[in-house]
Each structure stands twice: as structure tokens, then as C-alpha cells.
Amino acid sequence: MSWQNLFESYVSETDRDKLQELVFETEDAVFLRFRDLSSDPKTDELLELRHATAVLLEIKIKKTGWANPAAPE
């Protein structure tokens, strides 16, 4: 499954337990795609991946209750 399909599944998922499962699979797929594209830093897909990582973090914080790594202690 492509990172885009996993991302769409993750974004639309409402079940907290399923979100917990999907987050790791989605992050892995995004990371692998970032690595694949590292030799072509001007691709539009890199912008999509950057946006996806921001959305993934936001969902992790808001929907699953993970700690915000940017928040002051």
C-alpha cells in the first residue's frame, strides 16, 4: 500500500485503537518514501510528505493523546 493510501486511512480513522496501529505503518511508509526521494529534493511529492508528517503529528497529539514534543515541559 502506498504512503498516500495509508495516510488517507490514518486521517479518516476515528477508532483510537486503529489509529495507534496505523500510525506506525504510515510513518514507516512516509519515512521510506522520504528516503527514496532524497536524491531528488525538488520533487512535489516531498512537499506532500512534509505536509503529511505535520498532519500525522497533529493527529497523534489530538486524537491519540500523545505528548507534544514541541511543548514546553
Distance bins in CASP14 RR format, pairs under 12 A and 6 or more apart:
PFRMAT RR
TARGET T0000
AUTHOR 0000-0000-0000
RMODE 2
METHOD distances of the structure
MODEL  1
1 7 0 0 0 0 0 1 0 0 0 0 0
1 8 0 0 0 0 0 1 0 0 0 0 0
1 9 0 0 0 0 1 0 0 0 0 0 0
1 10 0 0 0 0 0 1 0 0 0 0 0
1 22 0 0 0 0 0 1 0 0 0 0 0
1 25 0 0 0 0 1 0 0 0 0 0 0
1 26 0 0 0 0 1 0 0 0 0 0 0
1 28 0 0 0 0 0 1 0 0 0 0 0
1 29 1 0 0 1 0 0 0 0 0 0 0
1 32 0 0 0 0 0 1 0 0 0 0 0
1 33 0 0 0 0 0 1 0 0 0 0 0
2 8 0 0 0 0 1 0 0 0 0 0 0
2 9 0 0 0 0 0 1 0 0 0 0 0
2 25 0 0 0 0 0 1 0 0 0 0 0
2 26 0 0 0 0 0 1 0 0 0 0 0
2 29 1 0 0 1 0 0 0 0 0 0 0
2 30 0 0 0 0 0 1 0 0 0 0 0
2 32 0 0 0 0 0 1 0 0 0 0 0
2 33 0 0 0 0 1 0 0 0 0 0 0
2 36 0 0 0 0 0 1 0 0 0 0 0
2 45 0 0 0 0 0 1 0 0 0 0 0
2 48 0 0 0 0 0 1 0 0 0 0 0
2 49 0 0 0 0 0 1 0 0 0 0 0
2 52 0 0 0 0 0 1 0 0 0 0 0
3 9 0 0 0 0 0 1 0 0 0 0 0
3 10 0 0 0 0 0 1 0 0 0 0 0
3 22 0 0 0 0 0 1 0 0 0 0 0
3 25 0 0 0 0 1 0 0 0 0 0 0
3 26 1 0 0 1 0 0 0 0 0 0 0
3 27 0 0 0 0 1 0 0 0 0 0 0
3 28 0 0 0 0 1 0 0 0 0 0 0
3 29 1 1 0 0 0 0 0 0 0 0 0
3 30 1 0 1 0 0 0 0 0 0 0 0
3 31 0 0 0 0 1 0 0 0 0 0 0
3 32 1 0 0 1 0 0 0 0 0 0 0
3 33 1 0 1 0 0 0 0 0 0 0 0
3 34 0 0 0 0 1 0 0 0 0 0 0
3 35 0 0 0 0 0 1 0 0 0 0 0
3 36 0 0 0 0 1 0 0 0 0 0 0
3 37 0 0 0 0 0 1 0 0 0 0 0
3 45 0 0 0 0 1 0 0 0 0 0 0
3 46 0 0 0 0 0 1 0 0 0 0 0
3 48 0 0 0 0 1 0 0 0 0 0 0
3 49 1 0 0 1 0 0 0 0 0 0 0
3 51 0 0 0 0 0 1 0 0 0 0 0
3 52 1 0 0 1 0 0 0 0 0 0 0
3 53 0 0 0 0 0 1 0 0 0 0 0
3 56 0 0 0 0 0 1 0 0 0 0 0
4 10 0 0 0 0 0 1 0 0 0 0 0
4 11 0 0 0 0 0 1 0 0 0 0 0
4 26 0 0 0 0 1 0 0 0 0 0 0
4 29 0 0 0 0 1 0 0 0 0 0 0
4 30 0 0 0 0 1 0 0 0 0 0 0
4 33 0 0 0 0 1 0 0 0 0 0 0
4 45 0 0 0 0 1 0 0 0 0 0 0
4 48 1 0 0 1 0 0 0 0 0 0 0
4 49 0 0 0 0 1 0 0 0 0 0 0
4 51 0 0 0 0 0 1 0 0 0 0 0
4 52 0 0 0 0 1 0 0 0 0 0 0
5 11 0 0 0 0 0 1 0 0 0 0 0
5 12 0 0 0 0 0 1 0 0 0 0 0
5 22 0 0 0 0 0 1 0 0 0 0 0
5 25 0 0 0 0 0 1 0 0 0 0 0
5 26 0 0 0 0 1 0 0 0 0 0 0
5 29 0 0 0 0 1 0 0 0 0 0 0
5 30 0 0 0 0 0 1 0 0 0 0 0
5 33 0 0 0 0 0 1 0 0 0 0 0
5 52 0 0 0 0 0 1 0 0 0 0 0
6 12 0 0 0 0 0 1 0 0 0 0 0
6 13 0 0 0 0 0 1 0 0 0 0 0
6 21 0 0 0 0 0 1 0 0 0 0 0
6 22 1 0 0 1 0 0 0 0 0 0 0
6 23 0 0 0 0 1 0 0 0 0 0 0
6 24 0 0 0 0 0 1 0 0 0 0 0
6 25 1 0 1 0 0 0 0 0 0 0 0
6 26 1 0 1 0 0 0 0 0 0 0 0
6 27 0 0 0 0 1 0 0 0 0 0 0
6 28 0 0 0 0 1 0 0 0 0 0 0
6 29 1 0 1 0 0 0 0 0 0 0 0
6 30 0 0 0 0 1 0 0 0 0 0 0
6 31 0 0 0 0 0 1 0 0 0 0 0
6 32 0 0 0 0 0 1 0 0 0 0 0
6 33 0 0 0 0 0 1 0 0 0 0 0
6 52 0 0 0 0 1 0 0 0 0 0 0
6 56 0 0 0 0 0 1 0 0 0 0 0
7 13 0 0 0 0 0 1 0 0 0 0 0
7 22 0 0 0 0 1 0 0 0 0 0 0
7 23 0 0 0 0 0 1 0 0 0 0 0
7 25 0 0 0 0 0 1 0 0 0 0 0
7 26 1 0 1 0 0 0 0 0 0 0 0
7 27 0 0 0 0 1 0 0 0 0 0 0
7 28 0 0 0 0 0 1 0 0 0 0 0
7 29 1 0 0 1 0 0 0 0 0 0 0
7 30 1 0 0 1 0 0 0 0 0 0 0
7 33 0 0 0 0 0 1 0 0 0 0 0
7 48 0 0 0 0 1 0 0 0 0 0 0
7 49 0 0 0 0 1 0 0 0 0 0 0
7 51 0 0 0 0 1 0 0 0 0 0 0
7 52 1 0 1 0 0 0 0 0 0 0 0
7 53 0 0 0 0 1 0 0 0 0 0 0
7 54 0 0 0 0 0 1 0 0 0 0 0
7 55 1 0 0 1 0 0 0 0 0 0 0
7 56 1 0 0 1 0 0 0 0 0 0 0
7 59 0 0 0 0 0 1 0 0 0 0 0
8 22 0 0 0 0 0 1 0 0 0 0 0
8 26 0 0 0 0 1 0 0 0 0 0 0
8 29 0 0 0 0 0 1 0 0 0 0 0
8 48 0 0 0 0 0 1 0 0 0 0 0
8 52 0 0 0 0 1 0 0 0 0 0 0
8 55 0 0 0 0 0 1 0 0 0 0 0
8 56 0 0 0 0 0 1 0 0 0 0 0
9 15 0 0 0 0 0 1 0 0 0 0 0
9 18 0 0 0 0 1 0 0 0 0 0 0
9 19 0 0 0 0 1 0 0 0 0 0 0
9 21 0 0 0 0 0 1 0 0 0 0 0
9 22 1 0 0 1 0 0 0 0 0 0 0
9 23 0 0 0 0 0 1 0 0 0 0 0
9 25 0 0 0 0 1 0 0 0 0 0 0
9 26 1 0 0 1 0 0 0 0 0 0 0
9 29 0 0 0 0 0 1 0 0 0 0 0
9 56 0 0 0 0 0 1 0 0 0 0 0
9 59 0 0 0 0 0 1 0 0 0 0 0
10 18 0 0 0 0 1 0 0 0 0 0 0
10 19 1 0 0 1 0 0 0 0 0 0 0
10 20 0 0 0 0 0 1 0 0 0 0 0
10 21 0 0 0 0 1 0 0 0 0 0 0
10 22 1 0 1 0 0 0 0 0 0 0 0
10 23 1 0 0 1 0 0 0 0 0 0 0
10 24 0 0 0 0 0 1 0 0 0 0 0
10 25 0 0 0 0 1 0 0 0 0 0 0
10 26 1 0 1 0 0 0 0 0 0 0 0
10 27 0 0 0 0 1 0 0 0 0 0 0
10 28 0 0 0 0 0 1 0 0 0 0 0
10 29 0 0 0 0 1 0 0 0 0 0 0
10 30 0 0 0 0 1 0 0 0 0 0 0
10 52 0 0 0 0 1 0 0 0 0 0 0
10 53 0 0 0 0 0 1 0 0 0 0 0
10 55 0 0 0 0 1 0 0 0 0 0 0
10 56 1 0 0 1 0 0 0 0 0 0 0
10 57 0 0 0 0 0 1 0 0 0 0 0
10 58 0 0 0 0 0 1 0 0 0 0 0
10 59 1 0 0 1 0 0 0 0 0 0 0
10 60 0 0 0 0 1 0 0 0 0 0 0
10 63 0 0 0 0 1 0 0 0 0 0 0
10 64 0 0 0 0 0 1 0 0 0 0 0
11 19 0 0 0 0 1 0 0 0 0 0 0
11 22 0 0 0 0 1 0 0 0 0 0 0
11 23 0 0 0 0 0 1 0 0 0 0 0
11 26 0 0 0 0 1 0 0 0 0 0 0
11 51 0 0 0 0 0 1 0 0 0 0 0
11 52 0 0 0 0 1 0 0 0 0 0 0
11 54 0 0 0 0 0 1 0 0 0 0 0
11 55 1 0 0 1 0 0 0 0 0 0 0
11 56 0 0 0 0 1 0 0 0 0 0 0
11 58 0 0 0 0 0 1 0 0 0 0 0
11 59 1 0 0 1 0 0 0 0 0 0 0
11 60 0 0 0 0 0 1 0 0 0 0 0
11 62 0 0 0 0 0 1 0 0 0 0 0
11 63 0 0 0 0 1 0 0 0 0 0 0
12 18 0 0 0 0 0 1 0 0 0 0 0
12 19 0 0 0 0 0 1 0 0 0 0 0
12 22 0 0 0 0 0 1 0 0 0 0 0
12 26 0 0 0 0 0 1 0 0 0 0 0
12 55 0 0 0 0 0 1 0 0 0 0 0
12 59 0 0 0 0 0 1 0 0 0 0 0
12 63 0 0 0 0 0 1 0 0 0 0 0
13 19 1 0 1 0 0 0 0 0 0 0 0
13 20 0 0 0 0 1 0 0 0 0 0 0
13 21 0 0 0 0 1 0 0 0 0 0 0
13 22 1 0 1 0 0 0 0 0 0 0 0
13 23 0 0 0 0 1 0 0 0 0 0 0
13 25 0 0 0 0 0 1 0 0 0 0 0
13 26 0 0 0 0 1 0 0 0 0 0 0
13 56 0 0 0 0 0 1 0 0 0 0 0
13 59 0 0 0 0 1 0 0 0 0 0 0
13 63 0 0 0 0 1 0 0 0 0 0 0
13 64 0 0 0 0 0 1 0 0 0 0 0
14 22 0 0 0 0 0 1 0 0 0 0 0
14 59 0 0 0 0 0 1 0 0 0 0 0
14 63 0 0 0 0 1 0 0 0 0 0 0
14 64 0 0 0 0 0 1 0 0 0 0 0
15 21 0 0 0 0 1 0 0 0 0 0 0
15 22 0 0 0 0 1 0 0 0 0 0 0
15 63 0 0 0 0 1 0 0 0 0 0 0
15 64 0 0 0 0 0 1 0 0 0 0 0
16 22 0 0 0 0 0 1 0 0 0 0 0
16 23 0 0 0 0 0 1 0 0 0 0 0
16 59 0 0 0 0 0 1 0 0 0 0 0
16 60 0 0 0 0 0 1 0 0 0 0 0
16 62 0 0 0 0 0 1 0 0 0 0 0
16 63 1 0 0 1 0 0 0 0 0 0 0
16 64 1 0 0 1 0 0 0 0 0 0 0
16 65 0 0 0 0 1 0 0 0 0 0 0
16 66 0 0 0 0 0 1 0 0 0 0 0
17 23 0 0 0 0 0 1 0 0 0 0 0
17 63 0 0 0 0 0 1 0 0 0 0 0
17 64 0 0 0 0 1 0 0 0 0 0 0
18 24 0 0 0 0 0 1 0 0 0 0 0
18 25 0 0 0 0 0 1 0 0 0 0 0
18 26 0 0 0 0 0 1 0 0 0 0 0
18 63 0 0 0 0 0 1 0 0 0 0 0
18 64 0 0 0 0 0 1 0 0 0 0 0
19 25 0 0 0 0 0 1 0 0 0 0 0
19 26 0 0 0 0 1 0 0 0 0 0 0
19 27 0 0 0 0 0 1 0 0 0 0 0
19 56 0 0 0 0 0 1 0 0 0 0 0
19 59 1 0 0 1 0 0 0 0 0 0 0
19 60 0 0 0 0 1 0 0 0 0 0 0
19 61 0 0 0 0 0 1 0 0 0 0 0
19 62 0 0 0 0 0 1 0 0 0 0 0
19 63 1 0 1 0 0 0 0 0 0 0 0
19 64 1 0 1 0 0 0 0 0 0 0 0
19 65 0 0 0 0 1 0 0 0 0 0 0
19 66 0 0 0 0 0 1 0 0 0 0 0
20 26 0 0 0 0 0 1 0 0 0 0 0
20 27 0 0 0 0 0 1 0 0 0 0 0
20 59 0 0 0 0 0 1 0 0 0 0 0
20 60 0 0 0 0 1 0 0 0 0 0 0
20 63 0 0 0 0 1 0 0 0 0 0 0
20 64 1 0 0 1 0 0 0 0 0 0 0
20 65 0 0 0 0 0 1 0 0 0 0 0
20 66 0 0 0 0 1 0 0 0 0 0 0
21 27 0 0 0 0 0 1 0 0 0 0 0
21 28 0 0 0 0 0 1 0 0 0 0 0
21 64 0 0 0 0 0 1 0 0 0 0 0
22 28 0 0 0 0 0 1 0 0 0 0 0
22 29 0 0 0 0 0 1 0 0 0 0 0
22 30 0 0 0 0 0 1 0 0 0 0 0
22 56 0 0 0 0 1 0 0 0 0 0 0
22 59 0 0 0 0 1 0 0 0 0 0 0
22 60 0 0 0 0 0 1 0 0 0 0 0
22 63 0 0 0 0 0 1 0 0 0 0 0
22 64 0 0 0 0 0 1 0 0 0 0 0
23 29 0 0 0 0 0 1 0 0 0 0 0
23 30 0 0 0 0 0 1 0 0 0 0 0
23 52 0 0 0 0 0 1 0 0 0 0 0
23 53 0 0 0 0 0 1 0 0 0 0 0
23 55 0 0 0 0 0 1 0 0 0 0 0
23 56 1 0 0 1 0 0 0 0 0 0 0
23 57 0 0 0 0 1 0 0 0 0 0 0
23 58 0 0 0 0 0 1 0 0 0 0 0
23 59 1 0 0 1 0 0 0 0 0 0 0
23 60 1 0 0 1 0 0 0 0 0 0 0
23 61 0 0 0 0 0 1 0 0 0 0 0
23 63 0 0 0 0 1 0 0 0 0 0 0
23 64 1 0 0 1 0 0 0 0 0 0 0
23 65 0 0 0 0 0 1 0 0 0 0 0
23 66 0 0 0 0 1 0 0 0 0 0 0
24 30 0 0 0 0 0 1 0 0 0 0 0
24 31 0 0 0 0 0 1 0 0 0 0 0
24 56 0 0 0 0 0 1 0 0 0 0 0
24 60 0 0 0 0 0 1 0 0 0 0 0
24 64 0 0 0 0 0 1 0 0 0 0 0
25 31 0 0 0 0 0 1 0 0 0 0 0
25 32 0 0 0 0 0 1 0 0 0 0 0
25 56 0 0 0 0 0 1 0 0 0 0 0
26 32 0 0 0 0 0 1 0 0 0 0 0
26 33 0 0 0 0 0 1 0 0 0 0 0
26 49 0 0 0 0 0 1 0 0 0 0 0
26 52 0 0 0 0 1 0 0 0 0 0 0
26 53 0 0 0 0 1 0 0 0 0 0 0
26 55 0 0 0 0 0 1 0 0 0 0 0
26 56 1 0 0 1 0 0 0 0 0 0 0
26 57 0 0 0 0 0 1 0 0 0 0 0
26 59 0 0 0 0 1 0 0 0 0 0 0
26 60 0 0 0 0 0 1 0 0 0 0 0
27 33 0 0 0 0 0 1 0 0 0 0 0
27 34 0 0 0 0 0 1 0 0 0 0 0
27 49 0 0 0 0 0 1 0 0 0 0 0
27 52 0 0 0 0 1 0 0 0 0 0 0
27 53 0 0 0 0 1 0 0 0 0 0 0
27 55 0 0 0 0 0 1 0 0 0 0 0
27 56 1 0 0 1 0 0 0 0 0 0 0
27 57 0 0 0 0 1 0 0 0 0 0 0
27 59 0 0 0 0 0 1 0 0 0 0 0
27 60 0 0 0 0 1 0 0 0 0 0 0
27 66 0 0 0 0 0 1 0 0 0 0 0
28 34 0 0 0 0 0 1 0 0 0 0 0
28 35 0 0 0 0 0 1 0 0 0 0 0
28 56 0 0 0 0 0 1 0 0 0 0 0
29 35 0 0 0 0 0 1 0 0 0 0 0
29 36 0 0 0 0 0 1 0 0 0 0 0
29 49 0 0 0 0 1 0 0 0 0 0 0
29 52 0 0 0 0 1 0 0 0 0 0 0
29 53 0 0 0 0 0 1 0 0 0 0 0
29 56 0 0 0 0 0 1 0 0 0 0 0
30 36 0 0 0 0 0 1 0 0 0 0 0
30 37 0 0 0 0 0 1 0 0 0 0 0
30 45 0 0 0 0 0 1 0 0 0 0 0
30 46 0 0 0 0 0 1 0 0 0 0 0
30 48 0 0 0 0 1 0 0 0 0 0 0
30 49 1 0 1 0 0 0 0 0 0 0 0
30 50 0 0 0 0 1 0 0 0 0 0 0
30 51 0 0 0 0 0 1 0 0 0 0 0
30 52 1 0 1 0 0 0 0 0 0 0 0
30 53 1 0 0 1 0 0 0 0 0 0 0
30 54 0 0 0 0 0 1 0 0 0 0 0
30 55 0 0 0 0 0 1 0 0 0 0 0
30 56 1 0 0 1 0 0 0 0 0 0 0
30 57 0 0 0 0 0 1 0 0 0 0 0
31 37 0 0 0 0 0 1 0 0 0 0 0
31 38 0 0 0 0 0 1 0 0 0 0 0
31 49 0 0 0 0 1 0 0 0 0 0 0
31 52 0 0 0 0 0 1 0 0 0 0 0
31 53 0 0 0 0 1 0 0 0 0 0 0
31 56 0 0 0 0 0 1 0 0 0 0 0
32 38 0 0 0 0 0 1 0 0 0 0 0
32 49 0 0 0 0 0 1 0 0 0 0 0
33 40 0 0 0 0 0 1 0 0 0 0 0
33 43 0 0 0 0 0 1 0 0 0 0 0
33 45 1 0 0 1 0 0 0 0 0 0 0
33 46 0 0 0 0 1 0 0 0 0 0 0
33 48 0 0 0 0 1 0 0 0 0 0 0
33 49 1 0 0 1 0 0 0 0 0 0 0
33 50 0 0 0 0 0 1 0 0 0 0 0
33 52 0 0 0 0 1 0 0 0 0 0 0
33 53 0 0 0 0 0 1 0 0 0 0 0
34 40 0 0 0 0 0 1 0 0 0 0 0
34 41 0 0 0 0 0 1 0 0 0 0 0
34 43 0 0 0 0 0 1 0 0 0 0 0
34 45 0 0 0 0 1 0 0 0 0 0 0
34 46 1 0 0 1 0 0 0 0 0 0 0
34 47 0 0 0 0 0 1 0 0 0 0 0
34 48 0 0 0 0 0 1 0 0 0 0 0
34 49 1 0 1 0 0 0 0 0 0 0 0
34 50 0 0 0 0 1 0 0 0 0 0 0
34 52 0 0 0 0 1 0 0 0 0 0 0
34 53 0 0 0 0 1 0 0 0 0 0 0
35 46 0 0 0 0 0 1 0 0 0 0 0
35 49 0 0 0 0 0 1 0 0 0 0 0
36 43 0 0 0 0 0 1 0 0 0 0 0
36 45 0 0 0 0 1 0 0 0 0 0 0
36 46 0 0 0 0 0 1 0 0 0 0 0
36 49 0 0 0 0 0 1 0 0 0 0 0
37 43 1 0 1 0 0 0 0 0 0 0 0
37 44 0 0 0 0 0 1 0 0 0 0 0
37 45 1 0 0 1 0 0 0 0 0 0 0
37 46 1 0 1 0 0 0 0 0 0 0 0
37 47 0 0 0 0 0 1 0 0 0 0 0
37 48 0 0 0 0 0 1 0 0 0 0 0
37 49 1 0 0 1 0 0 0 0 0 0 0
37 50 0 0 0 0 0 1 0 0 0 0 0
38 45 0 0 0 0 0 1 0 0 0 0 0
38 46 0 0 0 0 1 0 0 0 0 0 0
38 49 0 0 0 0 0 1 0 0 0 0 0
39 46 0 0 0 0 0 1 0 0 0 0 0
40 46 1 0 0 1 0 0 0 0 0 0 0
41 47 0 0 0 0 0 1 0 0 0 0 0
41 49 0 0 0 0 0 1 0 0 0 0 0
41 50 0 0 0 0 0 1 0 0 0 0 0
43 49 0 0 0 0 1 0 0 0 0 0 0
43 50 0 0 0 0 0 1 0 0 0 0 0
44 50 0 0 0 0 0 1 0 0 0 0 0
44 51 0 0 0 0 0 1 0 0 0 0 0
45 51 0 0 0 0 0 1 0 0 0 0 0
45 52 0 0 0 0 1 0 0 0 0 0 0
46 52 0 0 0 0 0 1 0 0 0 0 0
46 53 0 0 0 0 0 1 0 0 0 0 0
47 53 0 0 0 0 0 1 0 0 0 0 0
47 54 0 0 0 0 0 1 0 0 0 0 0
48 54 0 0 0 0 0 1 0 0 0 0 0
48 55 0 0 0 0 0 1 0 0 0 0 0
49 55 0 0 0 0 0 1 0 0 0 0 0
49 56 0 0 0 0 0 1 0 0 0 0 0
50 56 0 0 0 0 0 1 0 0 0 0 0
50 57 0 0 0 0 0 1 0 0 0 0 0
51 57 0 0 0 0 0 1 0 0 0 0 0
51 58 0 0 0 0 0 1 0 0 0 0 0
52 58 0 0 0 0 0 1 0 0 0 0 0
52 59 0 0 0 0 0 1 0 0 0 0 0
53 59 0 0 0 0 0 1 0 0 0 0 0
53 60 0 0 0 0 0 1 0 0 0 0 0
54 60 0 0 0 0 0 1 0 0 0 0 0
54 61 0 0 0 0 0 1 0 0 0 0 0
54 70 0 0 0 0 0 1 0 0 0 0 0
55 61 0 0 0 0 0 1 0 0 0 0 0
55 62 0 0 0 0 0 1 0 0 0 0 0
55 63 0 0 0 0 0 1 0 0 0 0 0
56 62 0 0 0 0 0 1 0 0 0 0 0
56 63 0 0 0 0 0 1 0 0 0 0 0
56 64 0 0 0 0 0 1 0 0 0 0 0
56 66 0 0 0 0 0 1 0 0 0 0 0
57 63 0 0 0 0 0 1 0 0 0 0 0
57 64 0 0 0 0 0 1 0 0 0 0 0
57 65 0 0 0 0 0 1 0 0 0 0 0
57 66 0 0 0 0 1 0 0 0 0 0 0
57 67 0 0 0 0 0 1 0 0 0 0 0
57 68 0 0 0 0 1 0 0 0 0 0 0
57 69 1 0 0 1 0 0 0 0 0 0 0
57 70 0 0 0 0 1 0 0 0 0 0 0
57 71 0 0 0 0 0 1 0 0 0 0 0
58 64 0 0 0 0 0 1 0 0 0 0 0
58 65 0 0 0 0 0 1 0 0 0 0 0
58 66 0 0 0 0 0 1 0 0 0 0 0
58 68 0 0 0 0 1 0 0 0 0 0 0
58 69 0 0 0 0 0 1 0 0 0 0 0
58 70 0 0 0 0 0 1 0 0 0 0 0
59 65 0 0 0 0 1 0 0 0 0 0 0
59 66 0 0 0 0 1 0 0 0 0 0 0
60 66 1 0 1 0 0 0 0 0 0 0 0
60 67 0 0 0 0 1 0 0 0 0 0 0
60 68 0 0 0 0 1 0 0 0 0 0 0
60 69 0 0 0 0 1 0 0 0 0 0 0
61 67 1 0 0 1 0 0 0 0 0 0 0
61 68 1 0 1 0 0 0 0 0 0 0 0
61 69 0 0 0 0 1 0 0 0 0 0 0
61 70 0 0 0 0 1 0 0 0 0 0 0
61 71 0 0 0 0 1 0 0 0 0 0 0
62 68 0 0 0 0 1 0 0 0 0 0 0
67 73 0 0 0 0 1 0 0 0 0 0 0
END
